[in-house]
Amino acid sequence: MRDWEQCYRDGNTPWDKGGSAPPLAELCERHGIALWGGGPVLVPGCGMGHDVREIAAMGLDVVGVDLAPTAVAVAAGMPAAGSERYEAGDFLDPQWRQGRTFSAIWEHTCFCAIDPALRQRYAEAAAGLLGEGGIFAGVFYLDPHKPGESQEGPPFGVTADELDELFRPWFDRVDGWVPTTAYPGREGREWLAVFKRRAG
Ligand SMILES: C[S@@+](CC[C@H](N)C(=O)[O-])C[C@H]1O[C@@H](n2cnc3c(N)ncnc32)[C@H](O)[C@@H]1O
């Protein structure tokens, strides 16, 4: 799999568009700030933290976690938008998750970055970090590779049905749509989904 830390050290970060994911603003417009449940909100695979700061600017406590210490250092060096912090860590590691609870998780290009064989672990991690009523919201790549490009991941695509199936043991999907806003080139190729954690 990709050496994310080396990518950041080399400045080889084509996924970083220098700003937050456009569908995040679309999600907030549609559901309002109440969606986040008051915080704290977790952003796994936060990279340089653009989405973390967008959510923090709404007045919520936000934690960004990323495997790559260089990304975390860059994020932490950015001007604060509110009450945000960053950690180097592995979202999939049960030890990192121990003792932590969040009111919501915002997913953007972490799920598509991991080996699809680890998706079950990803879903378990999200479920383990949220209490009843907690929100798991994310934007997912339906179709990450354009015709003629290498079809090799990451990023790895997923269908809406596959997501529903994966998260169903713990979550009910309460919304899902193809966002009308996207980074240039991603229009119509993403799926924005909101899942709510059930009890248990
Ligand atoms: C394609 S990048 C996207 C970064 C950021 N979300 C953005 O859009 O700029 C994927 C990120 O996920 C991080 N990552 C991959 N697996 C992870 C894991 N298990 N725990 C935490 N971060 C992870 C990588 O280090 C990388 O920063």
The ligand as a Gaussian input file, in Angstrom:
#p B3LYP/6-31G(d) Opt

LIG

0 1
 C       -5.991000      10.621000      -0.107000
 S       -5.390000      11.265000       1.430000
 C       -6.690000      12.428000       1.855000
 C       -6.302000      13.411000       2.936000
 C       -7.393000      14.451000       3.226000
 N       -8.633000      13.840000       3.645000
 C       -7.601000      15.330000       2.020000
 O       -8.632000      15.209000       1.353000
 O       -6.700000      16.143000       1.707000
 C       -5.702000       9.911000       2.542000
 C       -5.230000      10.221000       3.937000
 O       -5.630000       9.170000       4.809000
 C       -4.574000       8.919000       5.710000
 N       -4.789000       7.569000       6.227000
 C       -4.798000       6.397000       5.528000
 N       -5.082000       5.367000       6.338000
 C       -5.265000       5.899000       7.584000
 C       -5.564000       5.343000       8.848000
 N       -5.730000       4.026000       8.997000
 N       -5.680000       6.174000       9.921000
 C       -5.502000       7.519000       9.765000
 N       -5.200000       8.092000       8.588000
 C       -5.090000       7.299000       7.503000
 C       -3.316000       9.117000       4.877000
 O       -2.180000       9.342000       5.643000
 C       -3.713000      10.321000       4.033000
 O       -3.395000      11.536000       4.652000

